[in-house]
């Protein structure tokens, strides 16, 4: 296969060929689909292999008739049960996205319809604001950002955007030393900004611009809410389908939220974050799951870094 994408001029080591060579099949499928969609022969072969993935088969077989999945715990309170079912729907749709699925499959269609049904009439999804933002981002990944029902979810967030440009959930716990008129929650705002930047129309809205400016102005700040308040939160670059892992991503998630916004590319903190990412590339060419703590490198993190660099090239 001819490699048309070249990152050797912006990175010490161009990792794309080793990603295509060594990444797990579902990720390899996504990498080639993104960077080499013209390589139909390779994609067709990987599609066949990908469909044999044991976890994919398990998720497909265990899906219930209404598009949801059974909870591991039997919650007695309906509100709690609905919230946990919604969370499981987010987790499983995230995992299936990572396994290379899209909205063409009937299983995914049913799951997406079920996810949208968790939305109230006013556009609100269960749980906190960052769950709302993540649900909208996830629906956008499956091509549903412009769906009229999904649009209600964006409008719900727009109405709750604060004067500083960010968001904070009323249910969020604050650090003990925080009082008075607090700034918005940093990680909630990054997650929501990413949802807006994934929307072809709203990414250029004044709401997106204000949100982007807020998170850019607070790059490397320590968060003051219960959502990733640790000092090294910016170093956790990986994401996964676990309850916390969906919202992780550190500096890389910050860059993913801002990269689709052309008007933010010259921002000094965005440029600072991009330079930092380039500087932490490992000798293998891969990027770490957590900066300073991973010498092996992570294929999925590396793919995400390359996508960011491709967007701003």
N, C-alpha and C positions, 0 to 999 in steps of 0.2 A: 504494500500500500504506500502511495506517495504521501509524504507528510507535507502538507501545504502550510500548516500553522507553524510558526517559528518564534520561540520565546528566548532564543539565545542572545538577542540584542538587549533584553531587559532583565534577564536573570543570569547568574553565574553559570548555572547548569539548566539546560532545557529538559524538563522531566516528562514531556508529553509522550515521547516514544516508549519510555520505560513504563509509564502508566498504561499505555495501550498493550504493552507486552505482559505486564505482571499483575494488574489490578484484577480483583474478583470479577467473574463474568457479568453480573448485573451492572457493576460500575463501568466495566470496559464497554458494555453496550451503550451506556449513557454518554460516556466520553466520546466514542466514535459518532454517535448520533448528533452530539453537539458540535464537535470540531470537524467531522468528515461525513456529513449526511449523504454525500454522493457515493460513499462506499457501500453500495447496496448488497453486494455479495457477502462482505464481512458482517454487516448488520443482520442479514437474513440468517446466517449461521449462528451468530450470538443470540439472536431471538429464540432460536430453537433450544439452545443450551440454557438460556435464561429461564425458559418456561419449565424446565426440570428442577429448578431450585426448590429444595425441600420446604423451606420456610414459606415461600410463595404458595406452594401447594397446600400447606397447612392452613394458611390464612384464608385461602379461597374455600377450602372444605369446611372450615369452622364458621363461616359467615352465616348468620341467621337469615330467614326469609325477608325480613324487613330491611336488610342491608347493614345491620349492626353486628356486634360480636358479644357473646355472653361474658358477663363480668365474673371475675374470680371470687368476689365477695358478694354475698346477698344483703344488700342494703335495705333496711326496713323503712327509712324515710324517703318518700318519693323524690323530693327535691335533691337529696344527696345522690340517690340512684341515677337520676337524670344527669347530674353534673359529672358523675364518674363514667357514665356511658358515653357522654360527649367527649370526655378526656380520652377514653379508649378509642373512640372513633378517630380522633386526631392522631393518636399514636399509630394505629394500624394503617391509616391512609398515608402517614409519613413514611412508615416502613415500606409500604408498597411502592411509594414514589421512589424511594432509594433502590428498590428492586427493579426499577425500570418500567413501572406501569404507567399507563395514561388513561384518559377518560373514554377510550374506545371500547374497553372491556365491559361486559355487562355487570361483572362483579364490582368494578370500580364505580360504574354509573349508579348502581344501587347504594353503594356506600356514600357517594357524594350527595345523593338525594336525601339519605338519612341524616347526613351531617347538616344540610341546610334546614331540615325539619326541626333541629334543635333550636333554631332561631325563633325569637318571639316576634310578634306582629310589628313591634317598633324597630326591629333589626338587631336586638341584643342576643348574643349567645350566652350560655351559662358561664359561670366562674368570673375571673378577673379580666381587666382590660387587655392584658398581654395574651390571654387565651383568645379574646376577640380578634386582636391583630393577627395572631398566628393562624387562626381559622381562615381569615380572609386571604392571607398570604398563600396558604395551602390550596385554597380554592382557585386562586390565581395560577398556581403551578399546574393545575389540572385544566386550565383554560376557561375558567368560569368568572373571571374578574368583572366582565361586563354584564353578567346575568342580572336582571332587574331585582331579583330577591337578594342576591349577594350585594348589590349596590346599597340596599337598605342598611346592611351591616357597616358599610363605609360611612353612610350618613349619620348613623348612630355615633360613631367615633368623632366625626367632624363636630357634632354638637357638644362633645365633651372635651374638645381640645382646649387647653388652658392658655392663659395670656402669654406664658413663656414659650409656647409652641409645642409643649410636650403633653404627656398624659400621666395620671396617677389614679389607681383604683381606690375607691373609698374603703375597700376591704383590706387594703395593704397595711401591714404593720410597719411602723417607723423605728429607726434606731432610737435607743433610749435618750440620746443627747439631742434629738431633733424636736423642735417645738415651733409654734407660730406658723407663719405663712411659708410653707416649704415649697421648694422647687419640684418640678415633675420627676417621676421615677425614670431614671436614665434607661434602664434595660427595657421597661415597658415601652418607652418612647422609641427606642431603636427597633424593636419588634414591629411596632405599628408603622413606623416610617418605612420599613421594608415592605409592608403590605401596600402602602401607597406607591412606593417606587416600582412595584410589580404591576401597577394598573396604568395602562397606556394613556388614559386621559388625566387621571387624578395626580399622576406623578409631576405634572406641570402646574398643579393648582397652588394657590396661595397657602393652603393648609399644609401641603407637602413641603413647600419652601420653608415655612416657619418651623416645621418639625425637623427638617434637615439641618437648619441653622442651629436649633436647640441642641441636637445631639453632637453636631460638629463643635459647638462652643464648649461642650462638656466631655470631650474626648479625654480619656484616662482619669476622669474623676472617679472617686469612690462612691458607690451608690448608697443612698441613705434609707432605702426600704429593705424589706425582707427578700427581695429578688436579687440574688447575687451581690450581697454587700461586702464580700471578702476582698481583700487588697489585690489579689491576683486574678480577679474575674476577667480582666482583659486578656489574660494569657490562655484561656480555655478556648481554643479555636475549633474543636470538634463539635459536631451536632450529631444527635442520634434520635431514636424514636422513644426514648424513655421520658418519664414525666418531667424531669429537669433538663434532660439533654436536648429536647426540642427547642428550648429557649436559649441554649448556650451558643457560643460562637465567638465571643470576645471581640477583639479588634477585627477579625475577619468578618463577623456579622455586621459590625459597624461599616466596613468597606462595602459589603454586599448591599446594605441599605442605601448607600450614597452613590455607588458606581453607576446605576441606571439614570442618575440625575446629572445631565451634562453641566448644569449650572453650578454644581458643587465640585467639579473636578479640579478647579484652581484653588479651592479652599486650603489654607495652610495646614490645618489639622488632618484633612483627608490625605494630603500629600505626605504628611508626617507618618500617618498610619500605613500608607502604601510602601514607603521607604522601609519602615520597620519590618513589614511582612517580607520584603525582598531580602532584608539582612538576616532573617532567621532561617533561611533555607539551609537544609542539612547537606552534608557532603554527598549523600545519596541522590540529591536533587529533589527529594520529597520535602514536605513541610510538616512540622510536628503537630500532634493532636493538642499538646499543651506546650507552649513555648518554655524552653529551659528545663523541661522534664521528660522529653521524649527524644531519644536518639535514633529510633527506628524510622520515624516518619509515618504519615497517614495518607493513604491513597485518596480517600474522599476529601480530606482537607486540601490536598494538593490540587485536585480537580476544581474545587471551589476557588482557590487562589487563582488558577489559570483563567477561570471564567471572568473573575473580577478584572484581571490584567487585560484580558481580551476586550472587555467592555470599554476600557479607558484608553486603549491603544490609539 
